[in-house]
Amino acid sequence: MDEVYETLQQMIDEGLFGDRAYIDIAGECLVVDAAVARPAPVPKPKEPVKEKKIDLSSEDKILYEIRRANERIPGEEISRKIDRIEEITRAILEYLKKHPERSSELHTFLDYYLPTTLKMLNTYAELDEQGMTGQNIETTKRRIEGILDKVVEGFELQLDKLYEGDMLDISSDIDVMEKMLQRDGLSGATNLRSRSVQAQASQGYTPSLTLDPAQNGASAAAAPAPQAAEQELKGYDTLGNW
């Protein structure tokens, strides 16, 4: 091998391979053109494509996870229950956003009921996606299906409790409004009575009542009707004679 190197080197020195030839000892080869022998640039490794993360607020993330679990779980009945859970949760979170001072009332709901419900839904989805059957798996799925009715009921009561104080305030406002309308003669019943009295007065007849209820009936029977009284007056002359 050394003899070969010596021979090749001698030929290189004599210019038989051109002025760019040389022996690559590491590669154990004769390089005729140095430009060709340059190692090709090593391509930079491509950066792995990062999965685009959805920028969600904590409230939207909770709703997204509920919806995602619903998509993973088949069945119309259970899907209907999960839809209702998402609907009520959205309403509660919207209320909390408008009334942050009520957050203490939702401590248990936010820290236990809601995350535990999500955990149950995700567990159900995972068990269903495995496609395996077994006594423990089926028992767990049936128990989750059974508790969802109570979850829906509990979430509805939680939302109703939030609006309880507001409903009491509105009820008090309604009572005050009704009393003021009656006092100022602006209610329907008061207007009807007022119009009835005005109509009777325009006909020249004003009912006469005494403080004694027993005499009211007799007075009403004895009082002549407006038309009869008018006919009797026509029978008198100016001197008061017939």
C-alpha positions in Angstrom: 0.0 0.0 0.0 2.9 2.3 0.8 4.3 1.7 -2.7 1.0 2.6 -4.2 0.9 5.9 -2.3 4.4 6.7 -3.3 3.7 6.0 -7.0 0.5 8.0 -6.9 2.2 10.9 -5.1 5.0 10.9 -7.7 2.5 11.0 -10.5 0.7 13.9 -8.7 4.0 15.8 -8.4 4.6 15.3 -12.1 1.2 16.9 -12.8 -0.3 13.8 -14.5 -3.6 14.3 -12.7 -3.8 18.1 -12.8 -2.8 20.7 -10.4 -5.6 20.0 -8.0 -5.0 16.3 -7.4 -4.1 14.9 -4.0 -4.2 11.7 -2.0 -6.9 11.6 0.7 -5.3 9.4 3.3 -8.3 9.3 5.5 -10.5 8.2 2.7 -7.8 6.1 1.1 -8.4 7.5 -2.3 -7.0 9.7 -5.0 -8.7 13.0 -5.4 -8.3 14.4 -8.9 -10.3 17.6 -8.5 -10.3 19.2 -5.0 -13.5 21.2 -5.7 -15.4 17.9 -6.3 -13.9 16.4 -3.2 -15.3 19.0 -0.9 -17.8 17.4 1.5 -21.3 18.4 0.7 -22.9 20.6 3.4 -24.8 18.7 6.0 -28.4 19.8 5.8 -29.8 21.1 9.0 -32.3 18.8 10.6 -35.8 20.0 10.2 -37.4 21.2 13.3 -40.3 19.1 14.3 -43.6 20.7 13.5 -45.1 21.9 16.7 -48.7 21.2 17.3 -50.6 24.4 17.3 -51.9 25.1 20.8 -55.3 26.6 21.2 -55.1 29.7 23.3 -58.1 29.3 25.6 -59.0 31.0 28.8 -59.7 28.9 31.8 -63.5 29.1 31.3 -63.3 28.3 27.6 -60.9 25.4 28.3 -63.4 23.8 30.7 -66.2 24.1 28.1 -63.8 22.8 25.4 -62.9 19.7 27.5 -66.6 18.9 28.1 -67.4 19.2 24.4 -64.3 17.1 23.5 -65.4 14.4 25.9 -68.9 14.4 24.3 -67.4 13.9 20.9 -65.5 10.9 22.1 -68.5 9.2 23.7 -71.2 7.7 21.5 -74.9 7.4 22.3 -77.7 10.0 22.0 -78.9 9.7 25.6 -75.6 10.3 27.2 -74.7 13.0 24.7 -77.9 14.8 25.6 -76.9 14.8 29.2 -73.4 16.1 28.4 -74.9 18.8 26.2 -77.0 20.0 29.2 -74.0 19.9 31.5 -72.1 22.1 29.0 -75.0 24.5 28.7 -75.4 25.0 32.4 -71.7 25.3 33.0 -71.5 28.0 30.4 -74.4 29.9 32.1 -72.7 29.6 35.5 -69.3 30.8 34.2 -71.0 33.7 32.4 -72.7 34.7 35.6 -69.5 34.5 37.5 -67.8 36.7 34.9 -70.4 39.4 35.4 -70.5 39.0 39.2 -67.0 38.1 40.4 -68.0 39.0 44.0 -70.1 35.8 44.1 -67.1 33.6 43.4 -67.0 32.4 47.0 -70.4 30.8 46.5 -69.0 28.7 43.6 -65.9 27.4 45.4 -67.1 23.8 45.7 -68.6 23.8 42.3 -65.4 25.0 40.6 -62.9 23.1 42.7 -64.7 19.8 43.0 -67.9 19.2 41.1 -66.7 20.5 37.8 -63.3 18.9 37.6 -64.7 15.6 39.0 -67.3 15.6 36.3 -64.7 16.1 33.6 -62.6 13.2 35.1 -65.6 10.9 34.9 -66.4 11.9 31.3 -62.8 11.3 30.2 -62.7 8.0 32.0 -65.8 6.9 30.3 -64.4 7.9 26.9 -61.2 6.0 27.5 -63.0 2.9 28.6 -65.3 3.1 25.6 -62.4 3.7 23.1 -60.6 0.6 24.3 -63.3 -1.6 22.9 -62.8 -4.1 25.7 -65.5 -5.6 27.9 -65.3 -6.8 31.4 -67.2 -6.7 34.6 -65.2 -3.9 36.1 -65.3 -1.8 32.9 -69.0 -2.3 32.3 -69.8 -1.6 36.0 -67.8 1.7 35.9 -69.5 2.8 32.7 -73.0 2.1 34.1 -72.2 4.0 37.3 -71.0 7.0 35.3 -74.1 6.9 33.2 -76.3 6.8 36.3 -74.6 9.7 38.1 -75.0 12.0 35.1 -78.7 12.6 35.8 -77.8 13.7 39.3 -75.0 15.9 38.0 -77.4 17.7 35.6 -79.9 18.2 38.5 -77.2 19.5 40.8 -75.8 21.9 38.2 -79.3 23.3 37.5 -79.8 23.9 41.2 -76.5 25.6 41.5 -77.5 28.0 38.7 -80.9 28.6 40.2 -79.3 29.5 43.6 -77.1 32.1 41.9 -80.3 33.9 40.6 -82.2 33.5 43.8 -81.2 36.8 45.3 -81.8 38.6 42.0 -85.3 37.1 41.8 -86.1 38.3 45.3 -85.1 41.8 44.4 -87.2 41.8 41.3 -90.2 40.4 43.2 -89.9 43.3 45.7 -89.7 45.8 42.9 -92.9 44.3 41.3 -94.8 44.6 44.6 -93.8 48.2 45.0 -94.7 49.0 41.4 -98.2 47.5 41.7 -98.9 49.6 44.9 -97.7 52.8 43.3 -99.7 52.3 40.2 -102.9 51.7 42.3 -102.1 54.8 44.5 -101.6 57.0 41.5 -104.7 55.7 39.7 -102.7 54.1 36.9 -103.7 50.5 37.4 -106.3 48.9 35.2 -108.9 48.2 38.0 -108.7 51.8 39.3 -109.2 53.2 35.8 -112.3 51.1 35.2 -114.0 52.3 38.4 -113.1 55.9 37.7 -114.6 55.7 34.2 -117.8 54.1 35.5 -118.3 56.9 38.0 -117.6 59.6 35.4 -120.2 58.0 33.0 -122.9 58.0 35.6 -122.2 61.6 36.5 -122.5 62.7 32.9 -126.0 61.2 32.7 -127.2 63.5 35.6 -127.4 60.6 38.1 -125.3 60.4 41.2 -125.8 57.4 43.4 -126.7 58.3 47.0 -125.5 56.1 49.8 -125.8 56.4 53.6 -123.5 55.1 56.2 -126.1 52.6 57.3 -125.9 49.5 55.1 -129.5 48.6 55.9 -130.7 52.0 54.6 -128.7 51.7 51.4 -131.0 49.1 49.9 -134.1 51.1 50.7 -132.7 54.4 49.4 -131.7 52.7 46.2 -135.2 51.2 45.7 -137.0 54.5 46.6 -134.8 56.8 44.5 -136.4 57.5 41.2 -134.5 56.7 38.0 -133.2 59.7 36.2 -135.7 59.5 33.3 -138.7 59.0 35.7 -137.8 62.1 37.8 -137.5 64.2 34.6 -141.0 63.2 33.5 -142.5 64.2 36.9 -140.9 67.6 36.8 -142.4 68.3 33.4 -145.9 68.0 35.0 -145.4 71.1 37.2 -145.9 74.7 36.0 -143.7 77.6 37.0 -145.8 78.1 40.2 -145.3 74.6 41.3 -148.9 73.5 40.4 -150.0 70.7 38.2 
